[in-house]
Amino acid sequence: MRLDRFISETTGLSRKESSKVVQSAEVTVDGVVQKKGAFKVPQDATVIWNGEHLQRMGPIYLMINKPLNCVCANHDSAHITVFAHLDIPISDKLHTVGRLDLDTSGLLLITDDGQWSHRITSPKYKCPKVYHAWLAEPLNAADIEAFAQGLQLTGETTLTAPAVLDIINEREALVHVHEGRYHQVRRMFAAVGNNVVKLHREQVGPLSLDADLTPGDYRFLTAAEVALF
Ligand code: URA
């Protein structure tokens, strides 16, 4: 990898800033000052800047308890992004694994490993997600059957895939879906004449939101958790 890119990836500096740092003779590679951004950094080289040994991180996998009122995007002019909650210099290289609405909270996975997130979001893998929904109107037993049969969402040409609706009480339910259509859960309830007043994701595949994470908190996944997908 080029030295300027290496500096950028390990420090969070922009490519332009990294080039300046390199040109100013501030960086050594294996003890030798390197002033060319295009210099190819050998695999196990020791790169030092400002007395700090810079090392590339492996892929990043984390879960965050997404708070309300932040968007699943790297940049947004109107709202803060989920990445504002992370204390990671390279958060620009990360992406959210699928999206939760501005007004949905709960389990959100973040990574820089595109293949891993593809296995969670691609319809091909049918990865289940569990949402806790609070409803404006009372639920009824017919809703369970309607969710199981598939629902006709406004503007869609195909029915939703069979989903499981577990009624907790008159106005609360768990919904198990393995599709990720736009506003899917809210639109499913709209299709049975109801209205979601609060939505929280509890589970993605076999992974549940860590109960120790308060809204906005995050933690890195363990190797065993990463291997679940
Ligand atoms: N379904 C929704 O309607 N919203 C979400 O944020 C996630 C699933």
Residues whose N, C-alpha, C, O or C-beta is under 5 A from the ligand:
A	BS01	URA	R99 L100 D101 T104 H183 Q184 V185 R186 R187
